[in-house]
Amino acid sequence: MYRFLEANVAGYMTRAVKAVRRDMTMRELQELFKRDDYNAYPVEEDGQVVGLVTKYDFLKCFAFAPIHMVPHYDELMNRTVGDVMTPDFIYVHPEIKLTRVLQLMIDHQTRSIPVVDNDRKLLGIISREDIMHALSDCTRH
């Protein structure tokens, strides 16, 4: 367990990450979620991460309040990632300890966190599965 206390994001993050554009439609995003089975995509603009879009964000746009008229499905599917993404998102740097990432995931009930450099350039993503792998790896005798 002591090895886990010293482990950092760089050692366990997923480096091959797909990002999406702000102008991508919900229809295109749905196809990506189906194809890749990701829970979230970083949103990039001009080489910087500007947001995060999750399956929760996608589904949230289909939730209606009784006072609102129900829009047509096609109308919703033509909305863009920029309309539904989370612009104020949690991110970490590669040198951050995994114990801190684990606490962030628990506190914010998030499944994955983008890993960026000081210029907010995407370096990877750290997911629950990556943390579980690190725990297993670090506790092997």
Secondary structure by P-SEA (a helix, b strand, c coil): cccccccccccccccbbbbbcccccaaaaaaaaaaacccbbbbbccccccccccaaaaaaaaccccccccccaaaaaacccccccccbbbbbcccccaaaaaaaaaaacccbbbbbcccccccbbbcaaaaaaaaaaaacc
